[in-house]
Amino acid sequence: MPKHPWQNALKRLFPEILLDEPMSRYTSFHIGGPADAFLTVHKGGDLERLYAFARDHHVKVTPFGWGSNVLVLDGGVRGVVLRLGGPYARVRFSAEGLVWAGAAVRLPRLVVACAGKGLAGTEPLVGIPGTVGGALVMNAGTREREIGDIVSSVDLFDIEALEPRRLGAAEVRFAYRSSTLDGTLVLGGTLALKAGDRVDIMDRVRRFQKRRLETQPIHTFNVGSTFKNPPGRFAAALIEAAGLKGLAHGGARISPMHANFIENFNGARAADVLALVEAARTAVRAGEGIELELEMKTLGEAASRQA
Ligand SMILES: Cc1cc2nc3c(=O)[nH]c(=O)nc-3n(C[C@H](O)[C@H](O)[C@H](O)COP(=O)(O)OP(=O)(O)OC[C@H]3O[C@@H](n4cnc5c(N)ncnc54)[C@H](O)[C@@H]3O)c2cc1C
């Protein structure tokens, strides 16, 4: 039974919408309570209808990508969780090394498509499992390259005007795992790449992928780095030095392979992950006087005590 009257009204507008949908189905952590509504939008007109409805009914809309950088809390997400599909899952190449990728395109697919066209620049991003939308918002990247380094323009949905809008690279600020795109709805982005030799590019892609396989627990349920690296230090080394590698709480543990990853190894709840976050912060603060800052995002609300 839907809890809010607006849920049924929205279902009439979008019959395919999922109500009270467990978010654990959509996160790489396999954790998360129910979203009041979960909608995948396949055409531009639907965004106008959704955001007009949300404005009129005072319902929050939360954009969502591949769920590979979010801890959805056990009480779930109020309002609508929005995922993009259809035209936003396309990649288009144009002259002079420009590639437009919809927000729903996943980075590994984009990297391989660019390599296939003999375009260099995205290779270090190959092991990042999220979407272009999530990557632009997070300024996802590695030591070698952040996506913000190669952005030429970003397409947004203007929530006030209910229409798409293009921002030039100079209108967006990218910083370490953050950008001024947070809080907007990103529809896609254009990247500026350089022509190169296809075989060399593919070689680099394979090398980046191999390094990741050797150093990160990528076959477990996780969201990549839990914390940002403090200036000049590595969060993983600080947590490991505090003796917390392998520490478990409920069904979650600090990865025995990489101390800045938390793994859901046995039906963990978000509360288990947060307990480990707190343990790591407390230990690193006590040992080194360093305050660890979260890289993963939290979404939604904690479960009530009765839940
Ligand atoms: C095994 C593993 C390895 C990883 N390695 C890396 C790494 O090396 N470097 C790195 O930077 N990250 C890494 N990550 C984290 C993650 O993949 C990236 O942050 C990725 O860019 C998140 O994209 P997503 O689509 O999953 O976003 P989500 O997790 O779905 O969302 C992340 C944030 O972006 C917002 N968002 C998503 N889509 C949109 C949109 N279209 N418009 C507006 N807001 C949006 C969400 O509201 C949320 O706040 C890793 C994750 C895993 C699981």
PDBQT file of the ligand as one rigid body, heavy atoms in Angstrom, charges set to zero:
ROOT
HETATM    1  C1  LIG A 401      34.724  -1.469  -7.710  1.00  0.00    +0.000 C 
HETATM    2  C2  LIG A 401      34.588   0.033  -7.762  1.00  0.00    +0.000 A 
HETATM    3  C3  LIG A 401      35.678   0.810  -8.133  1.00  0.00    +0.000 A 
HETATM    4  C4  LIG A 401      35.566   2.204  -8.190  1.00  0.00    +0.000 A 
HETATM    5  N1  LIG A 401      36.656   2.932  -8.556  1.00  0.00    +0.000 NA
HETATM    6  C5  LIG A 401      36.561   4.277  -8.643  1.00  0.00    +0.000 A 
HETATM    7  C6  LIG A 401      37.697   5.059  -9.050  1.00  0.00    +0.000 A 
HETATM    8  O1  LIG A 401      38.773   4.556  -9.344  1.00  0.00    +0.000 OA
HETATM    9  N2  LIG A 401      37.544   6.408  -9.109  1.00  0.00    +0.000 N 
HETATM   10  C7  LIG A 401      36.358   7.027  -8.809  1.00  0.00    +0.000 A 
HETATM   11  O2  LIG A 401      36.282   8.255  -8.903  1.00  0.00    +0.000 OA
HETATM   12  N3  LIG A 401      35.281   6.307  -8.413  1.00  0.00    +0.000 NA
HETATM   13  C8  LIG A 401      35.349   4.961  -8.328  1.00  0.00    +0.000 A 
HETATM   14  N4  LIG A 401      34.254   4.232  -7.932  1.00  0.00    +0.000 N 
HETATM   15  C9  LIG A 401      33.024   4.936  -7.516  1.00  0.00    +0.000 C 
HETATM   16  C10 LIG A 401      31.976   5.165  -8.621  1.00  0.00    +0.000 C 
HETATM   17  O3  LIG A 401      32.013   4.171  -9.627  1.00  0.00    +0.000 OA
HETATM   18  C11 LIG A 401      32.109   6.552  -9.257  1.00  0.00    +0.000 C 
HETATM   19  O4  LIG A 401      31.984   7.581  -8.294  1.00  0.00    +0.000 OA
HETATM   20  C12 LIG A 401      31.037   6.760 -10.330  1.00  0.00    +0.000 C 
HETATM   21  O5  LIG A 401      31.328   7.916 -11.047  1.00  0.00    +0.000 OA
HETATM   22  C13 LIG A 401      29.627   6.868  -9.764  1.00  0.00    +0.000 C 
HETATM   23  O6  LIG A 401      28.718   6.780 -10.843  1.00  0.00    +0.000 OA
HETATM   24  P1  LIG A 401      27.255   6.149 -10.640  1.00  0.00    +0.000 P 
HETATM   25  O7  LIG A 401      26.554   6.223 -11.937  1.00  0.00    +0.000 OA
HETATM   26  O8  LIG A 401      27.343   4.823 -10.017  1.00  0.00    +0.000 OA
HETATM   27  O9  LIG A 401      26.642   7.212  -9.640  1.00  0.00    +0.000 OA
HETATM   28  P2  LIG A 401      25.686   6.920  -8.394  1.00  0.00    +0.000 P 
HETATM   29  O10 LIG A 401      26.445   6.149  -7.376  1.00  0.00    +0.000 OA
HETATM   30  O11 LIG A 401      24.397   6.373  -8.849  1.00  0.00    +0.000 OA
HETATM   31  O12 LIG A 401      25.477   8.408  -7.871  1.00  0.00    +0.000 OA
HETATM   32  C14 LIG A 401      26.558   9.145  -7.343  1.00  0.00    +0.000 C 
HETATM   33  C15 LIG A 401      26.087  10.584  -7.121  1.00  0.00    +0.000 C 
HETATM   34  O13 LIG A 401      25.843  11.185  -8.385  1.00  0.00    +0.000 OA
HETATM   35  C16 LIG A 401      24.475  11.615  -8.492  1.00  0.00    +0.000 C 
HETATM   36  N5  LIG A 401      24.059  11.337  -9.869  1.00  0.00    +0.000 N 
HETATM   37  C17 LIG A 401      24.112  10.160 -10.533  1.00  0.00    +0.000 A 
HETATM   38  N6  LIG A 401      23.680  10.329 -11.802  1.00  0.00    +0.000 NA
HETATM   39  C18 LIG A 401      23.348  11.638 -11.930  1.00  0.00    +0.000 A 
HETATM   40  C19 LIG A 401      22.833  12.442 -12.995  1.00  0.00    +0.000 A 
HETATM   41  N7  LIG A 401      22.563  11.938 -14.208  1.00  0.00    +0.000 N 
HETATM   42  N8  LIG A 401      22.607  13.758 -12.763  1.00  0.00    +0.000 NA
HETATM   43  C20 LIG A 401      22.872  14.304 -11.554  1.00  0.00    +0.000 A 
HETATM   44  N9  LIG A 401      23.331  13.599 -10.502  1.00  0.00    +0.000 NA
HETATM   45  C21 LIG A 401      23.585  12.279 -10.699  1.00  0.00    +0.000 A 
HETATM   46  C22 LIG A 401      23.707  10.815  -7.452  1.00  0.00    +0.000 C 
HETATM   47  O14 LIG A 401      22.569  11.523  -6.992  1.00  0.00    +0.000 OA
HETATM   48  C23 LIG A 401      24.765  10.665  -6.356  1.00  0.00    +0.000 C 
HETATM   49  O15 LIG A 401      24.818  11.824  -5.565  1.00  0.00    +0.000 OA
HETATM   50  C24 LIG A 401      34.337   2.833  -7.861  1.00  0.00    +0.000 A 
HETATM   51  C25 LIG A 401      33.236   2.048  -7.494  1.00  0.00    +0.000 A 
HETATM   52  C26 LIG A 401      33.350   0.658  -7.443  1.00  0.00    +0.000 A 
HETATM   53  C27 LIG A 401      32.149  -0.163  -7.063  1.00  0.00    +0.000 C 
ENDROOT
TORSDOF 0
